[in-house]
Structure formats: structure tokens, C-alpha cells
Amino acid sequence: MSKKRDKLQIIYDILSVIKEKNGKIKPTNILYKSNLSNQMFNEYMGELIKKRFIIENKTKSGKVYSLTEKGFAYLNKYQMIVDFTGSFGLNE
């Protein structure tokens, strides 16, 4: 059985999905690729927008999301933590 993701991992997953698409990703794609329920998606996206990790842009075809500098910084620092804990065998 796989272990449940914590809040920091979920945020990392959402931001990674947005980064992979160069900031041109629609809400539905984020929802599916980060494996979230609709309710969880709305909660996390609201928090990430409020805390300025991402920006919501409205286009003719709907909403798209992009990362801010703060979002990119989170991804980098999170990866540093994963690498650090992995180097001591603590991420298993």
C-alpha cells in the first residue's frame, strides 16, 4: 500500500505539473495530473493563489495557471530537502 502524501508533497505535485506545462495549463489538467479530488483541488489552488505561489490568468478559452518566482523557489527548495533526506536513507 502506498503512503499518503502530506501537504508539502501535494503542493510540490501541483507546482510541478504547472512547471511542466510552462505555465499554460488548465485547471482540469492540474486536477488529473496531481491526482486530487475537486474539493482538495479548490482548497489548494485557493491557498497557492493567496500565498502567491501561482497566478491565475483568464483567457478566451478559460483559466490557465503559471508559477511565480515564489513557486519556482518552493520547487527548488523542496527538491533540496528530498535530496538531503535521501542521502541519509530517510525518504523510504
C-alpha positions as CSV (number, residue, x, y, z in Angstrom):
1,M,0.0,0.0,0.0
2,S,1.3,3.4,-0.9
3,K,1.8,6.0,1.8
4,K,-0.4,9.1,1.9
5,R,1.0,12.4,0.6
6,D,1.4,15.2,3.0
7,K,0.5,18.8,2.3
8,L,4.0,19.7,1.2
9,Q,4.2,16.8,-1.3
10,I,0.7,17.8,-2.7
11,I,1.9,21.4,-3.2
12,Y,5.0,20.1,-4.9
13,D,3.0,17.9,-7.2
14,I,0.7,20.8,-8.2
15,L,3.5,23.2,-8.8
16,S,5.5,20.6,-10.8
17,V,2.5,20.0,-13.1
18,I,2.3,23.7,-13.8
19,K,6.0,24.0,-14.4
20,E,6.0,21.0,-16.8
21,K,3.5,22.9,-19.0
22,N,5.4,26.2,-18.9
23,G,2.5,28.0,-17.1
24,K,-0.1,27.2,-19.8
25,I,-2.2,24.6,-18.0
26,K,-5.9,24.5,-17.4
27,P,-7.5,23.6,-14.1
28,T,-8.7,20.2,-15.3
29,N,-5.3,19.1,-16.3
30,I,-3.8,20.1,-12.9
31,L,-6.6,18.2,-11.2
32,Y,-6.0,15.0,-13.0
33,K,-2.2,15.1,-13.2
34,S,-1.8,15.9,-9.5
35,N,-4.4,13.3,-8.5
36,L,-6.7,15.4,-6.4
37,S,-10.4,15.5,-5.7
38,N,-12.3,18.5,-6.8
39,Q,-12.6,19.8,-3.3
40,M,-9.0,19.3,-2.5
41,F,-8.0,21.0,-5.8
42,N,-10.1,24.1,-5.0
43,E,-8.7,24.3,-1.5
44,Y,-5.0,24.0,-2.6
45,M,-5.4,26.3,-5.6
46,G,-7.0,29.0,-3.5
47,E,-4.2,28.8,-0.9
48,L,-1.5,28.8,-3.6
49,I,-3.0,31.9,-5.3
50,K,-3.5,33.7,-2.0
51,K,0.1,33.0,-0.9
52,R,1.3,33.9,-4.4
53,F,2.9,30.7,-5.5
54,I,0.8,30.7,-8.7
55,I,-1.1,33.2,-10.8
56,E,-4.4,32.6,-12.4
57,N,-4.9,34.1,-15.9
58,K,-8.2,34.3,-17.7
59,T,-8.1,33.6,-21.4
60,K,-10.8,33.3,-24.1
61,S,-10.9,29.6,-23.6
62,G,-10.9,29.7,-19.7
63,K,-8.4,29.9,-16.9
64,V,-4.7,29.0,-17.1
65,Y,-2.1,28.9,-14.3
66,S,1.5,29.9,-14.1
67,L,4.2,29.8,-11.4
68,T,5.6,32.9,-9.7
69,E,9.2,33.2,-8.6
70,K,8.0,32.1,-5.2
71,G,6.5,28.9,-6.8
72,F,9.8,28.2,-8.6
73,A,11.7,28.7,-5.3
74,Y,9.4,26.3,-3.5
75,L,10.1,23.6,-6.1
76,N,13.9,24.1,-5.8
77,K,14.0,24.1,-2.0
78,Y,11.6,21.1,-1.8
79,Q,13.9,19.1,-4.1
80,M,16.9,20.1,-1.9
81,I,15.1,18.6,1.1
82,V,14.2,15.4,-0.8
83,D,17.8,15.1,-1.9
84,F,19.1,15.7,1.6
85,T,16.9,13.2,3.3
86,G,17.6,10.7,0.6
87,S,21.3,11.0,1.1
88,F,20.8,9.6,4.6
89,G,18.2,7.0,3.6
90,L,15.4,8.8,5.3
91,N,13.0,9.1,2.4
92,E,12.0,5.4,2.2
